Amino acid sequence: MFRWEIEVLEYNTYGDKIVKRTPMSVLAPTKTGVTEKVRAAFEAKYDGFRKFWSHGWTLISVSEPMSGSTDPSADHEDGSAS
């Protein structure tokens, strides 16, 4: 697991302007895991007509995992390997 310090971006109806920025810390194994957690936490919606998500994120920093961790919760949650 990595600790991702991110800024969540909420877009307007048309997806061309950021209307809100929210700092957030996420524990996830991959960028895909971060994206899934952000979408779930903010109940992000996909606009199939305009082809964009209502929320996205940008990276502030990422911390390396602690070496020698035996915590079973550190296993991949989503099965991704990216």
VODOSE-203656 format. One record per residue (C-alpha): x negated, y negated, z; residue in one letter. Coordinates in steps of 0.2 Angstrom, whole numbers, plus 5000, padded with zeros to 4 digits. Each point is the difference from the previous one (the first is absolute). Layout:
# VODOSE-203656
XYZA...
//
This chain:
# VODOSE-203656
500050005000M499549824997F500649845008R500649884986W500249825004E501249934987I501149864996E501850064994V500749894986L501849984997E500549944983Y501549904994N501450074990T499149984984Y498350075006G499049844995D499849925017K499550055017I501349955013V499250075015K498450075007R499950115015T498350075007P500150185005M498850145006S500350174992V499250175004L500050104984A498850124990P500149914983T500749854991K501450104995T500450045018G500049815004V501149964986T501350135005E500049945018K500249824995V501550044989R500850115014A499749875014A500749854989F501350104991E499349954984A501150014984K499550034982Y500749894987D500250124985G500549864988F498649885004R498850155005K499349945016F500150045019W500749875012S498450025011H498250034997G498449985010W498349945000T498450065009L499249905014I498850135006S499950195003V499150095014S499150164999E500750155009P499350055016M498750144998S500450165009G501849975002S501050165005T501649915000D501350114990P501049844996S498549944989A500550134987D500749944983H501849975002E500549984982D498950144993G499249874988S498250024995A499649834992S
//
